């Protein structure tokens, strides 16, 4: 589509509830998309990100490009974590590898009225953040959120949206009110007691596609269209993950296999976040995806050879693209 800039306040959804002050910690593709949607609806949004990204947003607003529109959304942006101060809600969108460090950084600027939503891959980020932020009446509330959205950064200050955009949020004192505000802003959001199981269901989907997309640097729909045995391999990945999930006491959806195989149709053209990280020479989250299944499988005595293989292959690709992280191979 041709890029056309239009006003950010072009008929945004409205709500009668008081507007929120929202900070996005880790202003990558996910945080920028949801931040843009909330800013369009009139909420005060501050992005916390890298210098080049922040400068672009400060100069022109955040460019939000979707299948139907291409616009610049004015909002605040800063490289300083202290800009989080005063936020009602923090969208915690850092990589899973950075959860403890980032939580420790934001802790001085939060109050017990703040709701921290962990919008991250993996199943235990809320628990890990809570260990750093506290878990008592004087601490901020931390709630996990399951994210279903296809997005990518197209450059500094420019986020592209490819599909979906729903959130499922764990219960907390403020979760319901925040979910209603998000829904009014065009972000379908619901509060559910089943978030842990939903996080695991998303983990299974990520384990099935992220590494394969990263190793081929191809989107989901291309992967499953190849007549080279990808779909049977995905079934084997699902089976390994499901065995570990059962041992963890997780009830995966009865249609888990169907959910996995339907993903390429709902997100055609989407590269996995692992593929995007590899392409940028960044550390991936593979240890918190396939690696997490491998780790928990070992705890329960469950073999996970396919997840183990994908974990090692992505680690090798990651090391190749990040020379500073290379280490000498162990002596046989």
N, C-alpha and C positions, 0 to 999 in steps of 0.2 A: 504494500500500500504506500501511497505517497504521504510523506510526513506533513501534517498541517497542524499548526499550533492553534489551540482555542482556549477560551477562558476556563480556569480550573473550577469555577463555581457554576458550570453549566448543568443546572437541574440536579444537584446532588441530593441523595436521600436526606430526609429531615427527621428529627426527633424532638419531643418536647422536654426531654430530660436535660439537665445541665451538661454543658459541654465538658469534655475531659481534657486534661493535660497529659500528653502521651510522649514518652521517650522511647526511641528505638536504639537499643544497645546492640551494635553489630549490624550496621545498615547495609546489608547485602541485598540480594534479590528478594528474599521473603520479607524482610523488614521494610524495605522500600515500597514494595507493593501494598502491604497493609497500611503502612504509614501514609501513602498517597491517598488511599481510599478514605482513611479517617480524616485527613486534612481537607479533602474535598467536601466532607460533610460539616466542616467548620471547627473540628477539634484542633487544639493547639498541638502540633507535632514537632518534635525535635529529633533529628537524626544524629547519632553519634557514629562517626566513621573516619575514614582515612582522608588525608589532606586534599588530594585531587578531587575526590568525590564531594567533600564538603564545599570546596571552592565553587564547583560547578552548580551545586544546589543553591548556594548563597547568591550566585550571580543570576541564574535563570530559573530557579525553582527546580523541582524534580520532574524530569520528563517521564511520563507514564504512557507507554505505547501498548495498546491492546489491538485485538482484531477489529474493533469498531471505532477506535478513536486514538488520537495522538495529541497529548496536551502537556502543558507545564503546570505543575502544582506548587504554588508558593508554600514554603515551610522553613522552619529554622534548622540549622545544621551546625555541628561543632565537632572538633577533634577532642574536646575536653570531656572527660567522664563527669565532671562536676556539673555539666549542663543538664544532667538528669534531675538535679535538685528540684523538688516541688512537683514532680510528676505523680499523677494519680495512678497511672498504669505504665509499667515498663514492659515493652515487647523485647524479651531476651532472646536475641537471634544470633548469638555468636556460635561458632563451630563447637561441636561437642568436645573437641580436644581442649577448648579454652574455657570450659564452664567454671571450674573452680577459680581460675585467675580472674575472670571477668566479674564473677559474683563478689569476690573480695574487693575489686576496684569500685563497684557501685555501692557497696554496703554503707559507707559513711554518708551517702546522700539520700538514703531511703528512710521512711518512717513506718510506723506500724499501720498506717492507713494506705500504704502503697501496695498495689497488687502487681506482682512480677509474674508474667506469663512466659513460660519457656516454650518458644516456638522453634523447636530443634529436632533434628533426626536423633534416633536412639530412644531408649525406653526409661532411662534413669536420670536424665538431666535435672528434673525438678528435685529429686532427692539429693543429688550432688550439690545443687545450688543452695538448698536448704541447710546443708551442713555448714556452709559459709555464712549464710544470712541469719541463721537462728531459727528456732521453731517454738517461740513462746509469744505471749501477748504483746511483748515489746518489739517484736520482729515483724518485718513485712510479710504479707501473705505470698506464698509461692504456689502457683497452680500450673500443672502441665497442660499444654494445648496440643492437640493433634492437628497438623496442618495438611490440607489437601490443596495444593496449588502448583501450577507449572509456571515458573518465572526464570528469568536470567538477566544479569546485568549486561547491557550492550555497550557500556562505557561509563565514565564518570558522570554521575547525575542522570543516568538514563537506564530505566528498568523496563523490560519487556514482559508482558503477560501472555501466556499461551493457552491457559485454560484453568478452570475451576477456581476455588478461592474460599473454601469453607474451613471453619474451625470447630473443633469439639473441645470444650474446656472442662477441666476438673472442678468440682465444687470448692468454693471458698466463700468467705463472708461477702465478697463483692462480685463474685463470678457472674451471677444472674443479671445484675444491673449492667455490668460491662458487656455481657453477651447481647443484651437488648440494644445497647448503644451501637455495638458493632454491626448488628443486623440492620439497624436503621441507616447505617452508613454504607450499606451494600455488601457487607461481609456476612454471609450466612453463618451464624454462630449458635451453638447450643451447649448447655451444661449437661454433663453426663457423669454418672457414677461408674461408668464402664471405660473410663479413659485409659487405664492401664492395659486392658485387653485391646483397646483400639490402637494404642501405641505399638503393641506387639504385632498387630495385624499390619500396620504400616511398616514395621521393621521387616516383616516377611517380604513385603513388596519391594522394599529397598534392597534386601539381600538378593532377590531374584534378578533385579535389573541394574542396580547401580554399578557393580563391578564390571558386568558385561558391556555396558555402555561406555564405561571408562576405558576398558582395555581395547575396544574397537574404535572409540571416539565416534560412535554412531547413536542415533536416537532409538527410542524404544520400538517404534513401528518398523524401522529397518531391521532390527535384530530379529523380530519374530517372523519377518517375511522371508528370511533366508532358509533354504532347505538344507540345513547342515546339522540339524539336531538340537536347535536352541530350545524349542518348546519342551521336549522330553527332559532336557537338562534343567529347565526351570521347574518342572514337576519334582525332580529329585531334590532341588534346593528347598522347595516348599516342604517336602517330607522331612528333611533334616530339621528345619526350623520348627515344624509342628511338633516333632518329638521332644525338642528342648522346651518348647512352650508348655507342653503337657507336664513335663517334669517341674516346671516353674509354677504350676497351678494356674496357668493362663488358659482361658477358654477362647480359642480363635473362632471366628465366624464359621458357620457350617458351609458357607459358600466361599471359603478362603481361596480355593484354587480358581474359582471363577473370577473372583476379585482381581487376582494377580494377572490372569490372562486377559482381562478386560482393560487393563491399564493402558496399553498402547493406543487403543481406540479413543480413550478419553484425553490423552496427552500426546497426540501425534507430533513428531518433530522435536520432542523434548529430549535434550541430553541430560543425563543424571547429574546431580550436584557433584558426585565423585569425578565424573568426566570433566566438568567445568573446572574443578580444583586442579586436576592433573594438567589441563591445558594451560593454566596460569602458573604452573610450577608451585602450587600451594600444597600444604599438608592436607591430606584428605581425612575423612571421618571413617575410613574403612574399619578401624579398630573398634568403632562403636556400632558398626553394622554387622557384616559377616563375622568380624572379630569378636563381637559380643556373643554371638551364637556359639562360636567355637569355645570361648571362655566358659560360658555357662554349661555347654555340653560336657566339657571336661569335669566340671564340678559334679555333674550328675552321672558321669560315666557313660555318656552318649557320644558315639563317634559321629563326626561331622566332616568327612573328608572333602566334600565339594566346597563347603564354605571355607575350609582351611586352605584349599588350593586357590580359591579366588582371593582370599586374604593375602596370601604370599605373593601372588602375581601382581596385585595392585601395589603392595609394599615395594616390590621390585621396580615397577613403573614409576612410582613416586620417588624412589631413591635416584633413579636415572635422571629425573627432571629436576631434582633438588640436590645439586652437587655438594652443597655444604653439609648435607645430612649423610653422605656416603661414609660407610665404615668398612674396615677390612673384613673380608669374609672369614668366618670361623674356620679354624684348622680342622679338617676331617678327623 
